[in-house]
Amino acid sequence: MKKILLIFSIILTFTTYSLAAGSGGGNGSDNSSKKQSNAIKYKYAEKNINKAKKYEKKNKLEKAEKHYKKAIEYLLEENKINPANPDTFNYLGFAHRKIGDYKNAEIYYAIGLELDPTHVGINEYMGELFVVTNRMDLAKERLAVLKNCNCEEYEELKAVIEGKKESKY
């Protein structure tokens, strides 16, 4: 079942990318320059996510959503060239979760965990997604994965599960 989910998710990623990016068209550049421009796009995605977080803190939710959506566009472009990066899937899941698209957030987190089952960020954020969607048993499974990481993500998720704290992000 996980393999089917992974294949479906990859198809969804490329379909979403195609819709977001339009017809595109290559410029004939070599692969190394594509990777270099992609690294820039990944950094743009990070910048947009950080801007969105700042707008959220100021309760400017429309502006935050705009930046999350822009980050998603950049991350989908990154994923087209580097499709096996769990960090990209972590950010894709995070940005989708923040705009309320829980279904796609879960898909991206699941792909990321297929690539790296112990990824600290994905486990924390997926656990938070499970709390928001009222699936506490699954949130506790993510917490169990983080138990021995000696990291703040464990404490963050634990506090969210116990209701002592809202999700930081």
N, CA and C atoms as a LAMMPS dump frame, in Angstrom:
ITEM: TIMESTEP
0
ITEM: NUMBER OF ATOMS
507
ITEM: BOX BOUNDS ff ff ff
-5.0000000000000000e+02 5.0000000000000000e+02
-5.0000000000000000e+02 5.0000000000000000e+02
-5.0000000000000000e+02 5.0000000000000000e+02
ITEM: ATOMS id mol type element x y z
1 1 1 N 0.821 -1.195 0
2 1 2 C 0 0 0
3 1 3 C 0.867 1.263 0
4 2 1 N 1.98 1.237 0.771
5 2 2 C 2.859 2.402 0.801
6 2 3 C 3.461 2.669 -0.565
7 3 1 N 3.796 1.603 -1.294
8 3 2 C 4.381 1.785 -2.629
9 3 3 C 3.375 2.453 -3.561
10 4 1 N 2.107 2.066 -3.458
11 4 2 C 1.072 2.665 -4.297
12 4 3 C 0.921 4.133 -3.934
13 5 1 N 0.932 4.437 -2.63
14 5 2 C 0.844 5.821 -2.18
15 5 3 C 2.024 6.629 -2.697
16 6 1 N 3.207 6.057 -2.65
17 6 2 C 4.401 6.744 -3.124
18 6 3 C 4.301 7.047 -4.614
19 7 1 N 3.903 6.063 -5.398
20 7 2 C 3.769 6.254 -6.849
21 7 3 C 2.702 7.305 -7.14
22 8 1 N 1.566 7.192 -6.46
23 8 2 C 0.494 8.169 -6.643
24 8 3 C 0.984 9.567 -6.294
25 9 1 N 1.726 9.676 -5.214
26 9 2 C 2.21 10.973 -4.756
27 9 3 C 3.187 11.583 -5.736
28 10 1 N 4.055 10.766 -6.293
29 10 2 C 5.014 11.28 -7.267
30 10 3 C 4.276 11.769 -8.512
31 11 1 N 3.297 11.017 -8.953
32 11 2 C 2.496 11.45 -10.1
33 11 3 C 1.781 12.75 -9.772
34 12 1 N 1.208 12.832 -8.571
35 12 2 C 0.522 14.044 -8.145
36 12 3 C 1.483 15.226 -8.124
37 13 1 N 2.692 15 -7.634
38 13 2 C 3.687 16.065 -7.572
39 13 3 C 3.975 16.607 -8.967
40 14 1 N 4.22 15.724 -9.919
41 14 2 C 4.547 16.176 -11.262
42 14 3 C 3.342 16.789 -11.96
43 15 1 N 2.14 16.27 -11.691
44 15 2 C 0.935 16.848 -12.263
45 15 3 C 0.726 18.244 -11.705
46 16 1 N 0.874 18.387 -10.388
47 16 2 C 0.723 19.691 -9.762
48 16 3 C 1.769 20.65 -10.3
49 17 1 N 2.987 20.172 -10.453
50 17 2 C 4.053 21.013 -10.994
51 17 3 C 3.681 21.499 -12.385
52 18 1 N 3.199 20.6 -13.224
53 18 2 C 2.857 20.964 -14.599
54 18 3 C 1.783 22.035 -14.622
55 19 1 N 0.791 21.889 -13.739
56 19 2 C -0.278 22.875 -13.701
57 19 3 C 0.23 24.217 -13.185
58 20 1 N 1.106 24.18 -12.181
59 20 2 C 1.614 25.419 -11.598
60 20 3 C 2.6 26.118 -12.528
61 21 1 N 3.401 25.358 -13.204
62 21 2 C 4.481 25.943 -13.991
63 21 3 C 4.063 26.282 -15.419
64 22 1 N 2.987 25.739 -15.914
65 22 2 C 2.59 25.976 -17.29
66 22 3 C 3.413 25.133 -18.233
67 23 1 N 3.418 25.508 -19.498
68 23 2 C 4.112 24.683 -20.481
69 23 3 C 5.619 24.79 -20.367
70 24 1 N 6.133 25.885 -19.815
71 24 2 C 7.574 25.994 -19.553
72 24 3 C 8.394 26.047 -20.814
73 25 1 N 9.079 24.968 -21.112
74 25 2 C 9.964 24.956 -22.271
75 25 3 C 11.384 25.122 -21.815
76 26 1 N 12.253 24.318 -22.324
77 26 2 C 13.653 24.375 -21.911
78 26 3 C 14.393 25.476 -22.628
79 27 1 N 15.519 25.842 -22.03
80 27 2 C 16.335 26.866 -22.669
81 27 3 C 17.63 26.277 -23.21
82 28 1 N 17.733 24.947 -23.177
83 28 2 C 18.897 24.294 -23.729
84 28 3 C 20.101 24.311 -22.817
85 29 1 N 19.942 24.763 -21.569
86 29 2 C 21.092 24.819 -20.663
87 29 3 C 21.448 23.427 -20.176
88 30 1 N 22.679 23.271 -19.722
89 30 2 C 23.114 21.964 -19.243
90 30 3 C 22.539 21.677 -17.862
91 31 1 N 22.673 20.434 -17.416
92 31 2 C 22.09 19.979 -16.167
93 31 3 C 22.67 20.7 -14.959
94 32 1 N 23.956 21.029 -14.957
95 32 2 C 24.554 21.691 -13.801
96 32 3 C 23.971 23.083 -13.598
97 33 1 N 23.701 23.798 -14.673
98 33 2 C 23.099 25.116 -14.495
99 33 3 C 21.653 24.997 -14.04
100 34 1 N 20.966 23.941 -14.438
101 34 2 C 19.614 23.707 -13.945
102 34 3 C 19.639 23.468 -12.444
103 35 1 N 20.587 22.642 -11.982
104 35 2 C 20.684 22.374 -10.556
105 35 3 C 21.032 23.635 -9.784
106 36 1 N 21.895 24.469 -10.349
107 36 2 C 22.269 25.701 -9.68
108 36 3 C 21.056 26.627 -9.577
109 37 1 N 20.31 26.781 -10.647
110 37 2 C 19.127 27.637 -10.583
111 37 3 C 18.088 27.035 -9.659
112 38 1 N 18.074 25.714 -9.572
113 38 2 C 17.146 25.074 -8.657
114 38 3 C 17.499 25.347 -7.208
115 39 1 N 18.789 25.348 -6.893
116 39 2 C 19.196 25.652 -5.528
117 39 3 C 18.71 27.044 -5.148
118 40 1 N 18.726 27.944 -6.089
119 40 2 C 18.223 29.299 -5.846
120 40 3 C 16.723 29.25 -5.586
121 41 1 N 16.012 28.442 -6.335
122 41 2 C 14.564 28.336 -6.144
123 41 3 C 14.229 27.743 -4.776
124 42 1 N 15.041 26.777 -4.337
125 42 2 C 14.838 26.2 -3.008
126 42 3 C 15.018 27.282 -1.939
127 43 1 N 16.025 28.119 -2.117
128 43 2 C 16.26 29.224 -1.171
129 43 3 C 15.104 30.222 -1.215
130 44 1 N 14.561 30.475 -2.409
131 44 2 C 13.389 31.345 -2.51
132 44 3 C 12.206 30.735 -1.76
133 45 1 N 12.064 29.427 -1.854
134 45 2 C 10.984 28.751 -1.121
135 45 3 C 11.161 28.963 0.378
136 46 1 N 12.378 28.778 0.862
137 46 2 C 12.647 28.991 2.295
138 46 3 C 12.334 30.428 2.701
139 47 1 N 12.738 31.372 1.867
140 47 2 C 12.466 32.783 2.175
141 47 3 C 10.964 33.043 2.244
142 48 1 N 10.226 32.455 1.319
143 48 2 C 8.774 32.651 1.324
144 48 3 C 8.131 32.017 2.546
145 49 1 N 8.618 30.864 2.947
146 49 2 C 8.082 30.224 4.151
147 49 3 C 8.379 31.084 5.376
148 50 1 N 9.582 31.596 5.469
149 50 2 C 9.932 32.453 6.612
150 50 3 C 9.101 33.737 6.632
151 51 1 N 8.863 34.319 5.456
152 51 2 C 8.004 35.506 5.379
153 51 3 C 6.587 35.154 5.819
154 52 1 N 6.107 34.005 5.36
155 52 2 C 4.749 33.591 5.712
156 52 3 C 4.609 33.421 7.224
157 53 1 N 5.608 32.839 7.851
158 53 2 C 5.572 32.665 9.315
159 53 3 C 5.483 34.024 10.016
160 54 1 N 6.247 34.999 9.522
161 54 2 C 6.22 36.336 10.125
162 54 3 C 4.842 36.977 9.962
163 55 1 N 4.251 36.821 8.775
164 55 2 C 2.911 37.361 8.565
165 55 3 C 1.892 36.662 9.465
166 56 1 N 2.053 35.365 9.661
167 56 2 C 1.143 34.646 10.562
168 56 3 C 1.212 35.204 11.977
169 57 1 N 2.423 35.47 12.445
170 57 2 C 2.591 36.019 13.801
171 57 3 C 1.901 37.372 13.94
172 58 1 N 1.851 38.117 12.837
173 58 2 C 1.187 39.422 12.843
174 58 3 C -0.307 39.297 12.509
175 59 1 N -0.78 38.069 12.374
176 59 2 C -2.167 37.756 12.039
177 59 3 C -2.576 38.306 10.665
178 60 1 N -1.614 38.389 9.76
179 60 2 C -1.878 38.792 8.378
180 60 3 C -1.933 37.514 7.543
181 61 1 N -3.049 36.82 7.683
182 61 2 C -3.158 35.462 7.152
183 61 3 C -3.228 35.396 5.629
184 62 1 N -3.827 36.384 4.993
185 62 2 C -3.883 36.361 3.53
186 62 3 C -2.485 36.497 2.93
187 63 1 N -1.677 37.385 3.51
188 63 2 C -0.311 37.55 3.028
189 63 3 C 0.509 36.292 3.307
190 64 1 N 0.28 35.69 4.461
191 64 2 C 0.99 34.451 4.797
192 64 3 C 0.65 33.366 3.782
193 65 1 N -0.628 33.207 3.487
194 65 2 C -1.049 32.18 2.53
195 65 3 C -0.429 32.411 1.157
196 66 1 N -0.36 33.659 0.741
197 66 2 C 0.254 34 -0.557
198 66 3 C 1.702 33.505 -0.591
199 67 1 N 2.439 33.704 0.484
200 67 2 C 3.839 33.285 0.524
201 67 3 C 3.981 31.769 0.621
202 68 1 N 3.076 31.118 1.326
203 68 2 C 3.114 29.646 1.359
204 68 3 C 2.87 29.08 -0.033
205 69 1 N 1.923 29.653 -0.749
206 69 2 C 1.635 29.175 -2.102
207 69 3 C 2.802 29.418 -3.049
208 70 1 N 3.456 30.551 -2.891
209 70 2 C 4.632 30.832 -3.721
210 70 3 C 5.744 29.841 -3.393
211 71 1 N 5.915 29.534 -2.115
212 71 2 C 6.922 28.551 -1.705
213 71 3 C 6.623 27.198 -2.332
214 72 1 N 5.361 26.83 -2.374
215 72 2 C 4.973 25.548 -2.983
216 72 3 C 5.398 25.513 -4.447
217 73 1 N 5.192 26.605 -5.16
218 73 2 C 5.61 26.646 -6.569
219 73 3 C 7.112 26.395 -6.702
220 74 1 N 7.896 27.071 -5.893
221 74 2 C 9.352 26.891 -5.952
222 74 3 C 9.754 25.464 -5.56
223 75 1 N 9.088 24.915 -4.555
224 75 2 C 9.431 23.569 -4.104
225 75 3 C 9.075 22.52 -5.152
226 76 1 N 7.989 22.723 -5.859
227 76 2 C 7.626 21.786 -6.917
228 76 3 C 8.649 21.832 -8.052
229 77 1 N 9.159 23.018 -8.329
230 77 2 C 10.216 23.129 -9.335
231 77 3 C 11.479 22.408 -8.859
232 78 1 N 11.823 22.586 -7.589
233 78 2 C 12.974 21.891 -7.003
234 78 3 C 12.785 20.384 -7.094
235 79 1 N 11.594 19.929 -6.79
236 79 2 C 11.326 18.49 -6.764
237 79 3 C 11.405 17.865 -8.151
238 80 1 N 11.127 18.623 -9.167
239 80 2 C 11.193 18.069 -10.523
240 80 3 C 12.621 17.631 -10.867
241 81 1 N 13.612 18.393 -10.433
242 81 2 C 15.002 18.056 -10.733
243 81 3 C 15.608 17.162 -9.655
244 82 1 N 15.226 17.354 -8.402
245 82 2 C 15.786 16.592 -7.288
246 82 3 C 14.641 15.928 -6.517
247 83 1 N 14.063 14.859 -7.079
248 83 2 C 12.841 14.292 -6.513
249 83 3 C 13.019 13.434 -5.254
250 84 1 N 14.215 13.225 -4.801
251 84 2 C 14.415 12.344 -3.645
252 84 3 C 14.95 13.088 -2.429
253 85 1 N 14.605 14.361 -2.284
254 85 2 C 15.075 15.145 -1.156
255 85 3 C 13.977 15.229 -0.093
256 86 1 N 14.154 14.561 1.041
257 86 2 C 13.116 14.605 2.078
258 86 3 C 12.868 16.011 2.616
259 87 1 N 13.871 16.873 2.587
260 87 2 C 13.674 18.246 3.057
261 87 3 C 12.669 18.987 2.187
262 88 1 N 12.714 18.74 0.886
263 88 2 C 11.735 19.353 -0.012
264 88 3 C 10.335 18.869 0.324
265 89 1 N 10.185 17.572 0.566
266 89 2 C 8.868 17.034 0.907
267 89 3 C 8.4 17.538 2.272
268 90 1 N 9.337 17.751 3.184
269 90 2 C 8.983 18.32 4.479
270 90 3 C 8.379 19.709 4.295
271 91 1 N 9.054 20.55 3.511
272 91 2 C 8.54 21.891 3.26
273 91 3 C 7.235 21.863 2.458
274 92 1 N 7.131 20.954 1.494
275 92 2 C 5.872 20.847 0.741
276 92 3 C 4.717 20.472 1.679
277 93 1 N 4.963 19.51 2.554
278 93 2 C 3.943 19.131 3.53
279 93 3 C 3.61 20.285 4.45
280 94 1 N 4.641 20.955 4.945
281 94 2 C 4.45 22.071 5.864
282 94 3 C 3.616 23.179 5.222
283 95 1 N 4.003 23.608 4.02
284 95 2 C 3.297 24.7 3.351
285 95 3 C 1.85 24.327 3.043
286 96 1 N 1.631 23.091 2.604
287 96 2 C 0.251 22.657 2.346
288 96 3 C -0.563 22.611 3.646
289 97 1 N 0.059 22.15 4.71
290 97 2 C -0.645 22.102 6.004
291 97 3 C -1.023 23.508 6.442
292 98 1 N -0.113 24.462 6.259
293 98 2 C -0.376 25.823 6.701
294 98 3 C -1.485 26.506 5.908
295 99 1 N -1.709 26.096 4.657
296 99 2 C -2.816 26.686 3.89
297 99 3 C -4.098 25.858 4.044
298 100 1 N -4.038 24.842 4.896
299 100 2 C -5.233 24.046 5.185
300 100 3 C -5.451 22.87 4.256
301 101 1 N -4.502 22.577 3.403
302 101 2 C -4.611 21.446 2.478
303 101 3 C -3.99 20.212 3.146
304 102 1 N -4.726 19.65 4.082
305 102 2 C -4.206 18.549 4.902
306 102 3 C -3.977 17.272 4.105
307 103 1 N -4.799 17.049 3.107
308 103 2 C -4.653 15.838 2.296
309 103 3 C -3.298 15.81 1.59
310 104 1 N -2.976 16.886 0.901
311 104 2 C -1.683 16.936 0.208
312 104 3 C -0.522 17.032 1.188
313 105 1 N -0.722 17.713 2.305
314 105 2 C 0.331 17.779 3.323
315 105 3 C 0.706 16.373 3.772
316 106 1 N -0.3 15.566 4.042
317 106 2 C -0.036 14.193 4.491
318 106 3 C 0.669 13.372 3.417
319 107 1 N 0.281 13.573 2.179
320 107 2 C 0.929 12.852 1.08
321 107 3 C 2.412 13.224 1.009
322 108 1 N 2.709 14.511 1.063
323 108 2 C 4.114 14.933 0.973
324 108 3 C 4.924 14.466 2.173
325 109 1 N 4.341 14.54 3.36
326 109 2 C 5.046 14.02 4.536
327 109 3 C 5.314 12.522 4.387
328 110 1 N 4.312 11.784 3.888
329 110 2 C 4.479 10.332 3.728
330 110 3 C 5.599 10.006 2.738
331 111 1 N 5.677 10.76 1.663
332 111 2 C 6.763 10.54 0.703
333 111 3 C 8.108 10.812 1.376
334 112 1 N 8.183 11.909 2.103
335 112 2 C 9.419 12.239 2.803
336 112 3 C 9.831 11.156 3.785
337 113 1 N 8.859 10.583 4.491
338 113 2 C 9.179 9.511 5.44
339 113 3 C 9.559 8.217 4.737
340 114 1 N 9.059 8.007 3.543
341 114 2 C 9.498 6.848 2.763
342 114 3 C 10.988 6.979 2.446
343 115 1 N 11.413 8.21 2.182
344 115 2 C 12.814 8.464 1.854
345 115 3 C 13.704 8.465 3.095
346 116 1 N 13.175 8.975 4.209
347 116 2 C 13.948 9.074 5.452
348 116 3 C 12.998 8.926 6.641
349 117 1 N 12.779 7.693 7.096
350 117 2 C 11.801 7.433 8.165
351 117 3 C 12.113 8.13 9.495
352 118 1 N 13.352 8.539 9.7
353 118 2 C 13.706 9.183 10.967
354 118 3 C 13.868 10.698 10.825
355 119 1 N 13.441 11.276 9.725
356 119 2 C 13.562 12.719 9.506
357 119 3 C 12.829 13.444 10.639
358 120 1 N 13.577 14.196 11.405
359 120 2 C 13.057 14.83 12.612
360 120 3 C 11.937 15.816 12.295
361 121 1 N 12.159 16.686 11.313
362 121 2 C 11.162 17.69 10.969
363 121 3 C 9.872 17.09 10.463
364 122 1 N 9.977 16.124 9.584
365 122 2 C 8.769 15.502 9.033
366 122 3 C 7.99 14.792 10.132
367 123 1 N 8.671 14.06 10.989
368 123 2 C 7.974 13.361 12.067
369 123 3 C 7.25 14.336 12.987
370 124 1 N 7.901 15.454 13.32
371 124 2 C 7.232 16.44 14.174
372 124 3 C 6.015 17.032 13.466
373 125 1 N 6.217 17.522 12.25
374 125 2 C 5.136 18.196 11.55
375 125 3 C 3.983 17.255 11.192
376 126 1 N 4.315 16.025 10.84
377 126 2 C 3.248 15.071 10.546
378 126 3 C 2.471 14.763 11.831
379 127 1 N 3.184 14.673 12.941
380 127 2 C 2.502 14.494 14.225
381 127 3 C 1.556 15.644 14.51
382 128 1 N 1.996 16.861 14.226
383 128 2 C 1.136 18.024 14.424
384 128 3 C -0.073 17.978 13.492
385 129 1 N 0.137 17.52 12.284
386 129 2 C -0.975 17.345 11.352
387 129 3 C -1.987 16.357 11.921
388 130 1 N -1.502 15.27 12.498
389 130 2 C -2.398 14.276 13.077
390 130 3 C -3.167 14.846 14.272
391 131 1 N -2.537 15.719 15.041
392 131 2 C -3.248 16.36 16.155
393 131 3 C -4.364 17.239 15.603
394 132 1 N -4.042 18.063 14.61
395 132 2 C -5.028 18.966 14.011
396 132 3 C -6.198 18.189 13.405
397 133 1 N -5.921 17.019 12.856
398 133 2 C -6.969 16.215 12.216
399 133 3 C -7.535 15.165 13.174
400 134 1 N -7.243 15.35 14.464
401 134 2 C -7.816 14.534 15.532
402 134 3 C -7.507 13.042 15.397
403 135 1 N -6.253 12.733 15.082
404 135 2 C -5.802 11.338 15.018
405 135 3 C -4.622 11.181 15.985
406 136 1 N -4.981 11.24 17.264
407 136 2 C -3.971 11.271 18.325
408 136 3 C -3.111 10.016 18.356
409 137 1 N -3.693 8.861 18.029
410 137 2 C -2.899 7.632 18.037
411 137 3 C -1.751 7.715 17.023
412 138 1 N -2.027 8.286 15.862
413 138 2 C -0.982 8.44 14.849
414 138 3 C 0.036 9.515 15.254
415 139 1 N -0.438 10.562 15.923
416 139 2 C 0.478 11.598 16.418
417 139 3 C 1.446 10.994 17.43
418 140 1 N 0.947 10.123 18.27
419 140 2 C 1.792 9.477 19.276
420 140 3 C 2.796 8.529 18.63
421 141 1 N 2.442 7.947 17.505
422 141 2 C 3.406 7.115 16.762
423 141 3 C 4.574 7.974 16.271
424 142 1 N 4.271 9.164 15.771
425 142 2 C 5.342 10.07 15.322
426 142 3 C 6.208 10.487 16.511
427 143 1 N 5.574 10.711 17.656
428 143 2 C 6.325 11.077 18.856
429 143 3 C 7.261 9.949 19.27
430 144 1 N 6.789 8.72 19.161
431 144 2 C 7.626 7.564 19.523
432 144 3 C 8.866 7.481 18.638
433 145 1 N 8.734 7.849 17.376
434 145 2 C 9.891 7.841 16.471
435 145 3 C 10.934 8.856 16.949
436 146 1 N 10.468 9.974 17.503
437 146 2 C 11.363 11.046 17.931
438 146 3 C 11.917 10.849 19.348
439 147 1 N 11.415 9.86 20.05
440 147 2 C 11.717 9.718 21.482
441 147 3 C 13.203 9.781 21.813
442 148 1 N 14.04 9.137 21.06
443 148 2 C 15.464 9.072 21.377
444 148 3 C 16.325 10.054 20.581
445 149 1 N 15.712 11.033 19.957
446 149 2 C 16.483 11.962 19.118
447 149 3 C 17.191 13.04 19.926
448 150 1 N 16.79 13.204 21.178
449 150 2 C 17.392 14.25 22.009
450 150 3 C 17.314 15.602 21.285
451 151 1 N 16.094 15.942 20.84
452 151 2 C 15.902 17.135 20.031
453 151 3 C 14.677 17.907 20.5
454 152 1 N 14.648 19.18 20.142
455 152 2 C 13.527 20.021 20.545
456 152 3 C 12.222 19.611 19.85
457 153 1 N 12.328 18.981 18.683
458 153 2 C 11.123 18.561 17.962
459 153 3 C 10.308 17.57 18.789
460 154 1 N 10.994 16.708 19.534
461 154 2 C 10.296 15.766 20.416
462 154 3 C 9.49 16.536 21.46
463 155 1 N 10.134 17.488 22.111
464 155 2 C 9.468 18.262 23.161
465 155 3 C 8.317 19.088 22.593
466 156 1 N 8.525 19.657 21.404
467 156 2 C 7.48 20.459 20.752
468 156 3 C 6.244 19.6 20.469
469 157 1 N 6.459 18.441 19.845
470 157 2 C 5.34 17.581 19.504
471 157 3 C 4.66 17.049 20.76
472 158 1 N 5.429 16.689 21.747
473 158 2 C 4.866 16.192 23.005
474 158 3 C 3.946 17.238 23.634
475 159 1 N 4.392 18.496 23.664
476 159 2 C 3.582 19.572 24.231
477 159 3 C 2.292 19.778 23.427
478 160 1 N 2.38 19.672 22.092
479 160 2 C 1.193 19.829 21.249
480 160 3 C 0.213 18.678 21.524
481 161 1 N 0.713 17.469 21.607
482 161 2 C -0.146 16.302 21.868
483 161 3 C -0.827 16.425 23.224
484 162 1 N -0.097 16.891 24.219
485 162 2 C -0.638 17.024 25.58
486 162 3 C -1.528 18.237 25.721
487 163 1 N -1.651 19.04 24.67
488 163 2 C -2.51 20.217 24.701
489 163 3 C -1.933 21.371 25.484
490 164 1 N -0.669 21.288 25.823
491 164 2 C -0.018 22.363 26.575
492 164 3 C 0.408 23.496 25.662
493 165 1 N 0.395 23.225 24.388
494 165 2 C 0.928 24.206 23.453
495 165 3 C 0.286 24 22.089
496 166 1 N 0.045 25.109 21.411
497 166 2 C -0.382 25.003 20.012
498 166 3 C 0.857 24.785 19.156
499 167 1 N 0.636 24.242 17.996
500 167 2 C 1.742 24.057 17.061
501 167 3 C 2.451 25.39 16.847
502 168 1 N 3.789 25.368 16.999
503 168 2 C 4.582 26.58 16.813
504 168 3 C 4.449 27.064 15.38
505 169 1 N 4.388 26.152 14.447
506 169 2 C 4.303 26.513 13.033
507 169 3 C 3.166 25.781 12.398
